[in-house]
């Protein structure tokens, strides 16, 4: 694997042995039953939910939230949160450390991820993402108007859309610069006047005696080895989610100002874990 940031040492390769395999099996089997069992229940309920409620999802998000909460129990990773998830209509912007963010950000608040369209084609993950209501966007400017309409429809029924403004995942110790282009859609006439944005920080504290970047998944890392290492850990670290106060889009002059504000808040929440990026 190749580290994302030039000059940094790569994480040590992990080779499970002995009791590592016992822990992997004892955690992986219940986790697989939880995730795929929950998915089956979700799809069955969605068969009834979709014709009646359309874009609204009054029932199935509760299943997703339950699965994400229980995933931390099965993994043995303590989860806690600080602050209050917003009640206003709008979006959530967060730092992005890796695949565990899916569980972390759904565990307390029901959210819908906004992802690049390529993810929809990924084996397994794409299917799960579509089933749980992920919004897929293209980078083609010709589709911008259509995507804004999708945002408006989802936000108007109370969905909390979750964006990762960094554009990629990190090593969990830092916040990469936020891309302000993402915030441009928030300032369109269809969204600006009613939309709020809540910055959220996800903090991953590594297990004792492990690399501080233990839960980070970035660069050219492969999913399976990282998952196996997480499952095999004798002692786990912990996950903390910090909800900052939401702000109204119309209170900012433009996308750059809003992006800078949100980035500063997310960095603030990371606290002593945060590493400045040149």
C-alpha positions as CSV (number, residue, x, y, z in Angstrom):
1,X,0.0,0.0,0.0
2,X,1.1,3.6,-0.6
3,X,0.7,6.4,1.9
4,X,-1.4,9.3,0.7
5,X,1.0,12.0,2.0
6,X,4.5,12.0,0.5
7,X,7.3,11.3,3.0
8,X,5.2,9.6,5.6
9,X,5.9,6.0,6.7
10,X,3.3,3.5,5.6
11,X,1.4,1.6,8.2
12,X,2.9,-1.7,9.2
13,X,1.5,-4.8,7.4
14,X,-0.7,-7.0,9.6
15,X,-0.5,-10.8,9.4
16,X,-3.0,-12.5,11.6
17,X,-2.1,-15.6,13.5
18,X,-3.3,-17.8,16.3
19,X,-5.9,-16.1,18.5
20,X,-6.2,-13.3,15.9
21,X,-8.2,-15.7,13.8
22,X,-10.5,-16.6,16.7
23,X,-11.3,-13.0,17.3
24,X,-11.8,-12.3,13.5
25,X,-14.3,-15.2,13.2
26,X,-16.1,-14.4,16.4
27,X,-16.6,-10.8,15.3
28,X,-17.0,-11.2,11.6
29,X,-19.8,-13.8,11.6
30,X,-22.2,-11.9,13.9
31,X,-21.3,-8.6,12.0
32,X,-22.1,-10.2,8.6
33,X,-25.4,-11.6,10.0
34,X,-26.2,-8.1,11.4
35,X,-25.4,-6.2,8.2
36,X,-26.9,-8.5,5.6
37,X,-29.8,-9.5,7.8
38,X,-30.6,-5.9,8.4
39,X,-30.3,-5.3,4.7
40,X,-32.8,-8.0,3.9
41,X,-35.3,-6.6,6.4
42,X,-34.7,-3.1,5.0
43,X,-35.4,-4.2,1.5
44,X,-38.6,-6.1,2.5
45,X,-39.9,-3.1,4.3
46,X,-38.9,-0.8,1.5
47,X,-41.2,-2.7,-0.8
48,X,-44.1,-1.4,1.2
49,X,-42.6,1.9,2.2
50,X,-41.6,3.2,-1.3
51,X,-45.1,2.9,-3.0
52,X,-46.8,4.6,0.0
53,X,-44.2,7.3,1.0
54,X,-42.1,7.7,-2.2
55,X,-38.9,9.6,-1.4
56,X,-39.7,9.7,2.3
57,X,-38.3,6.9,4.4
58,X,-40.2,6.9,7.7
59,X,-39.3,3.3,8.7
60,X,-36.2,2.0,7.0
61,X,-33.6,4.5,8.4
62,X,-34.4,3.2,11.9
63,X,-33.1,-0.2,10.7
64,X,-29.9,1.3,9.3
65,X,-29.3,3.2,12.6
66,X,-29.9,0.0,14.7
67,X,-27.4,-1.9,12.5
68,X,-24.8,0.8,12.9
69,X,-25.2,1.0,16.7
70,X,-25.0,-2.8,17.1
71,X,-21.9,-3.0,14.8
72,X,-19.9,-1.1,17.4
73,X,-21.1,-3.6,20.1
74,X,-20.0,-6.6,18.0
75,X,-16.7,-5.0,17.1
76,X,-16.1,-4.1,20.8
77,X,-15.5,-0.5,20.0
78,X,-16.9,2.0,22.5
79,X,-19.0,4.7,20.9
80,X,-19.9,8.1,22.3
81,X,-21.1,11.5,21.1
82,X,-21.2,15.1,22.2
83,X,-23.5,17.9,21.2
84,X,-26.9,17.8,19.6
85,X,-27.7,16.7,16.0
86,X,-29.6,19.5,14.3
87,X,-33.3,19.5,13.8
88,X,-33.3,22.0,11.0
89,X,-33.5,21.0,7.3
90,X,-30.1,20.8,5.8
91,X,-26.8,19.0,5.4
92,X,-24.0,17.6,7.6
93,X,-20.4,18.0,6.7
94,X,-17.8,15.8,8.3
95,X,-14.1,14.7,8.2
96,X,-13.6,11.4,6.5
97,X,-11.3,8.8,8.0
98,X,-12.6,5.6,6.2
99,X,-15.2,2.9,6.1
100,X,-16.0,3.1,9.8
101,X,-17.5,6.5,9.2
102,X,-20.6,4.8,7.8
103,X,-21.3,3.3,11.2
104,X,-20.1,6.3,13.2
105,X,-22.2,8.9,11.5
106,X,-25.4,6.7,11.4
107,X,-25.2,5.5,15.0
108,X,-26.8,8.5,16.6
109,X,-28.4,10.4,13.8
110,X,-30.1,9.0,10.7
111,X,-28.3,10.5,7.7
112,X,-28.1,9.9,3.9
113,X,-24.6,10.0,2.4
114,X,-23.8,11.9,-0.7
115,X,-21.2,10.1,-2.8
116,X,-19.6,10.1,-6.2
117,X,-21.5,8.1,-8.8
118,X,-18.6,5.6,-9.2
119,X,-19.4,4.2,-5.7
120,X,-22.7,2.9,-7.0
121,X,-20.8,0.4,-9.2
122,X,-18.5,-0.9,-6.5
123,X,-19.3,-4.6,-5.8
124,X,-21.2,-5.0,-2.5
125,X,-20.7,-1.5,-1.2
126,X,-22.6,0.0,-4.1
127,X,-25.6,-2.2,-3.5
128,X,-25.6,-1.4,0.2
129,X,-25.3,2.3,-0.5
130,X,-28.2,2.3,-2.9
131,X,-30.4,0.3,-0.5
132,X,-29.8,2.8,2.3
133,X,-30.7,5.9,0.3
134,X,-27.3,7.2,-0.7
135,X,-27.4,10.2,-3.1
136,X,-25.0,9.7,-6.0
137,X,-23.7,12.7,-7.9
138,X,-21.7,13.1,-11.1
139,X,-18.9,15.7,-11.5
140,X,-20.4,16.7,-14.8
141,X,-21.5,20.4,-14.7
142,X,-24.2,19.6,-17.2
143,X,-26.0,17.6,-14.5
144,X,-25.7,20.3,-11.8
145,X,-29.3,21.5,-12.1
146,X,-30.7,18.0,-11.9
147,X,-28.5,17.2,-8.8
148,X,-29.7,20.4,-7.1
149,X,-33.3,19.3,-7.7
150,X,-32.5,16.0,-6.1
151,X,-31.0,17.8,-3.1
152,X,-34.0,20.0,-2.8
153,X,-36.4,17.1,-2.9
154,X,-34.5,15.1,-0.3
155,X,-33.9,18.1,2.0
156,X,-37.6,19.3,1.8
157,X,-38.8,16.0,3.3
158,X,-36.4,16.3,6.2
159,X,-33.5,14.0,5.0
160,X,-30.1,15.0,6.5
161,X,-27.6,14.8,3.6
162,X,-24.1,14.1,4.7
163,X,-21.1,15.4,2.6
164,X,-17.3,14.8,3.0
165,X,-15.8,18.1,1.8
166,X,-12.2,16.7,1.9
167,X,-13.0,14.7,-1.1
168,X,-11.1,11.6,0.1
169,X,-10.4,9.7,3.4
170,X,-7.5,10.5,5.7
171,X,-5.4,8.8,8.3
172,X,-8.0,9.8,11.0
173,X,-5.5,12.2,12.7
174,X,-6.0,15.2,10.5
175,X,-8.5,17.2,8.5
176,X,-7.6,17.8,4.9
177,X,-8.6,21.1,3.3
178,X,-12.3,21.4,2.5
179,X,-13.1,21.7,-1.2
180,X,-15.4,24.8,-1.4
181,X,-16.9,23.8,-4.7
182,X,-19.0,21.3,-2.9
183,X,-20.7,24.2,-1.0
184,X,-21.7,26.0,-4.2
185,X,-24.9,24.0,-4.5
186,X,-26.0,25.2,-1.1
187,X,-26.1,28.8,-2.3
188,X,-28.6,28.3,-5.2
189,X,-31.9,30.0,-4.9
190,X,-33.6,26.6,-4.4
191,X,-31.6,25.8,-1.3
192,X,-30.0,29.0,0.2
193,X,-32.9,30.5,2.1
194,X,-34.1,27.4,4.1
195,X,-30.9,25.3,4.3
196,X,-28.7,24.8,7.4
197,X,-25.3,23.1,7.7
198,X,-23.9,21.3,10.7
199,X,-20.2,20.6,11.0
200,X,-19.5,17.2,12.6
201,X,-16.1,15.8,13.8
202,X,-15.5,12.1,14.0
203,X,-12.6,11.2,16.4
204,X,-10.9,7.8,16.3
205,X,-8.7,7.0,19.2
206,X,-6.5,4.0,18.4
207,X,-6.1,1.0,20.7
208,X,-3.2,1.2,23.2
209,X,0.2,0.3,21.7
210,X,-1.1,0.6,18.2
211,X,-0.3,3.1,15.4
212,X,-2.4,6.2,16.1
213,X,-3.6,5.9,12.6
214,X,-5.0,2.4,13.3
215,X,-8.6,3.2,12.2
216,X,-7.7,5.4,9.3
217,X,-8.2,4.0,5.8
218,X,-6.6,6.0,3.0
219,X,-4.4,6.1,0.0
220,X,-4.1,2.7,-1.7
221,X,-5.1,0.6,1.3
222,X,-7.3,-2.3,0.5
223,X,-10.6,-2.8,2.4
224,X,-10.2,-6.5,3.3
225,X,-6.8,-6.3,5.1
226,X,-7.9,-3.2,7.0
227,X,-11.2,-4.9,8.1
228,X,-9.3,-8.0,9.2
229,X,-6.9,-5.9,11.3
230,X,-9.8,-4.1,12.9
231,X,-11.6,-7.4,13.7
232,X,-8.4,-9.0,15.1
233,X,-7.5,-6.3,17.6
234,X,-7.3,-7.7,21.1
235,X,-8.1,-4.4,22.6
236,X,-10.1,-1.8,20.7
237,X,-9.8,2.0,20.9
238,X,-12.9,4.2,20.8
239,X,-15.0,6.4,18.5
240,X,-16.3,9.9,19.4
241,X,-18.6,12.0,17.3
242,X,-18.8,15.8,18.0
243,X,-21.9,17.7,16.8
244,X,-21.1,21.4,16.4
245,X,-23.8,24.1,16.3
246,X,-25.6,24.3,12.9
247,X,-25.4,27.5,10.9
248,X,-27.7,28.9,8.3
249,X,-26.4,29.1,4.7
250,X,-27.8,32.5,4.1
251,X,-25.7,34.0,6.9
252,X,-22.6,33.5,4.8
253,X,-21.4,35.6,1.9
254,X,-20.5,32.6,-0.3
255,X,-19.2,29.0,-0.5
256,X,-15.6,29.8,0.4
257,X,-16.6,31.5,3.7
258,X,-19.0,28.7,4.6
259,X,-16.4,26.0,3.7
260,X,-13.7,27.8,5.8
261,X,-16.0,28.0,8.8
262,X,-17.0,24.4,8.7
263,X,-13.4,23.2,8.2
264,X,-12.3,25.3,11.2
265,X,-15.1,23.8,13.4
266,X,-14.3,20.2,12.4
267,X,-10.6,20.8,13.1
268,X,-11.5,22.3,16.5
269,X,-13.4,19.1,17.3
270,X,-10.4,16.9,16.4
271,X,-8.5,18.8,19.1
272,X,-5.1,17.3,20.1
273,X,-5.4,14.6,17.4
274,X,-5.4,17.2,14.6
275,X,-2.3,17.5,12.4
276,X,-2.0,20.6,10.2
277,X,-1.7,19.9,6.5
278,X,0.6,22.0,4.3
